[in-house]
Amino acid sequence: MMEKNPDESAGTTMALEWHEDDMPYSPLFGDHFYCRTDGRLECGHVFLSGNRLPERWRGQSSFVIGELGFGTGLNFAETWRQWKVHRQPDGFLHFISFELYPMSRETIARALSRWSEISGEADALTRAWPDDCAGIVRIELDPQTRLSVVCGRALDGVASADPKFDAWYLDGFAPSRNSDMWSADLMRLVFEKTRPGGTFATYAAAGFVRRNLAAAGFAVERREGFAGKREMLCGVRSA
């Protein structure tokens, strides 16, 4: 869930603190990497349900998910777990995440160890994770699942992305702490790279985020947030 200083180079490591039973916290952004109630359940409520997944996987031979902020890999691990249960026999998922500060293998393993439900996915991810992250990290997790982590500024990575995305997980740090990840320019690029009928979901509900997404062209909907949070946003590109 990261990006702030456009002068930072890809592959730079971020100083972390560990709070409350191995929950990673960024002093740079003054924020935790996921919901303190339960990040895995938040992923299901916000990103999967917000994008109408796994329902939309039915009958699809291929599906592309984009994510702003790979962070600990939690969203990917939970999505892969669900994908393995619901995918079609010939289905293929490409999960593409954009990350300025990729974590080390050891940090990812420690962060994901909180959830036994994704232990298999976490183990497979960390075994395949490179020692040094730069450029695009490409990992074939199984014959039906590919992970690509584009290291560097999200604005540059999304601008250079080729695929038309079916769904987006907008998961940067809180807009009040990391406004670059919610800028009008980046939301416009996200819209341009989305297929007609493609969707986005985010835990964020700040007014400027909603306005930037709507100005980009998305039909934006407010929904009930996770764990007592009043609102979240989701939406669709209708054309």
N, C-alpha and C positions, 0 to 999 in steps of 0.2 A: 504494500500500500504506500507507494512512495513517489515523490518527486517534489523538488522545491527549487533548488538553485540550478539554473540552466548552465552555469559554468562548471558544475561538477562533472567529471568524466565518468563514463560507464564503467561499472565494475568497482567503483568506490564502495568501501564498506561503511556501514552506518553503526555508530556506537549504540549499544542496546543496554537496557536494564531489564532485570527479570523481577516481576511483581507477582504476588498472589499465586503461589503454586505454579511457577514456570510460565507466566504470561509475559511475552515480550512487550517492551515499552520503548518508544523512541524519544529520548530527550530532545533531539533536534526538532521534532514536530510536536512534542508535548502530548503524545497520544498513544494509546494501546493499539496493537495491530488488529485486534478483533474485539467483538462485544464481550464485555466482562461477564455477562450472564452465561453465554455458551456460543462461541463463535461458529461451531458446526451447525447448530440449530438455526442460528441467524442466517447462515448461507442457504439453508433450505427455504426459510421463510422469504428472504429478500431476493436472492439471485435465481434460485431454481423456480420457486412459485411465481416470482415476479416476471419471469420470462416464459411462464407456462410450460415448464419442464418438470417431469419427463414427457408430458403429453405430446409435445410437438416433435419428439423423436420418432413417434410411431409413423411408419410408412416412409421415413426419410433414409435414403441411401448414404447421405453425407450431411454433416452439420458442423458449422464453424462458430465457436464461441470466442469473443474477444474480451479481455480483462485489462482494466487499467489498474496496475499494482498487483504483482504476484505475491509479494510479502512472504509469508511462511509457506505458501502453497496450499493452505487450508481449503480455499474454494475449489482448487483443482482436485484435491484428494477426495473431497465429498462429492463433487460432480462426477468424477471417474467411478466412484463407488456406485452411484445411482445409474450411471450409464451402463455399467456391466450388468445390472439387473434388468434394465428396460430396453436395451438396444435391439435393433433388428439383426437377424443373422448376417446380413450383408452391410450393416451400417458402419459408418466411419466417422469418428469425432476428431476434429482438429481444434485444440484449445490453444489459443495464442494470447500470451500475456505480455504486457509492456512494463518493464521494471528498470528504474535507474540504479537502485542499490540492491543487487542480488545478494541473498544471504549465503552463508556457507552451508555445506552439508550438515555439519554438526548442529548449527543453529536451527535449521529446518527440522531436524530429527527431534531436538529438544522441544521445540514449540508444538509439534504435532503429537508428541507422546501423551498429551492430555486425553486423547480420544482413542479408546480401544476399538471403536467402530470403524476407524479408518487405519488401523495398524498395518494391514496388508498393503494398502495404497501408499502409506507413508514410507514403509520399508522399501518398496519398489522404487519410489521416487528418489529417496536418498541414496540408494545403491547406484542409480544411474546418474546422479547429479555430478557435474564436473568439479574438479578441484578449483579451477579458475573460470569465472564466467565473463565472457566478452562476446560482442557481436550477437549472434542468435544461437541460443542453446536449443538443440533439437533432440528430443528423446522419443523413441518409439516404445511406448509402455506395453503394448500388446498389438496384435494384428489389426485391431479396430480402433486404436487410440494413439494419437500423436500429441505431444506437448511441445510447443515452441515458446521460449521466453526470449523476447527481444530486449536486450540490455541497452539502456540509454534513455534519453528523454522521450516521454510518451508522444509528444507532439511530432518529433521526427519519425519515430517508429510507426505510428499510425499513418502518417502521410505517405510512408514508403510501402505500406502493406498492400499486397495484391488481392487477397481473397475478399469476397463479399461476405460480410458477417451476418449470421442468422440471429445472434443474440449477443448482448454486451453485459458484462458485470462491471459497473462503475464503482470502484472500491478504493479510491485514494483516501488518504487521511482526511479528517474532517475539513470541510470547505473553509472554515474559519482559520484553520491552521496550515492549509496547503492549497491555496486558491488556484495555483497554476494547473492543477489536475482537473479543474472544473471550469476552465476558461472558455469564453465564447469560441475562440479559434479551435480548441481541442474538441469541443462538442460538435462544432460544424464538421470537422473531419470524421468524427465518429458517425455522424449522420450520413456523410457521403460514402463511407465504406460499408454501410448497412444495406442489405438487400431490401427491396420492397416487401413489406410484411414482417421484416425483422424487428427485433425488440431490444429494449434496454431495461435494466432494473438497478436501483441503488438505494442504499439505506439513507442517503442524504435527502433533505427536504428544504434546504435553504432557498430563499426566494431567488437569489441570483442564479443558482443552479437550475431551478425550474425555468426561469426566463431564458437562460442560455440554451437549454435543451429545446424549448418551444421555438425560439428564434431560429435554431438550426433546422427545424422542420418536423420534429417529432410531435405526435399527439401525446401529450403528457397527462398522466393520471396520478392522483394521490391515493395511496392506500394506507391502511393501518400499519404502523411500524412494528418492529420486533421488541418483545420484552418491555412493554410499557412505553416505547417510543411512539409519539403521537402519529407521526406520518413517515412514509417513505415514498419514493417516486418510481413509476414504471411508465413505459410508453412504447409506441409502435411507429415505424415509418410506413405510412399508408401508400406512398408512391415514390 
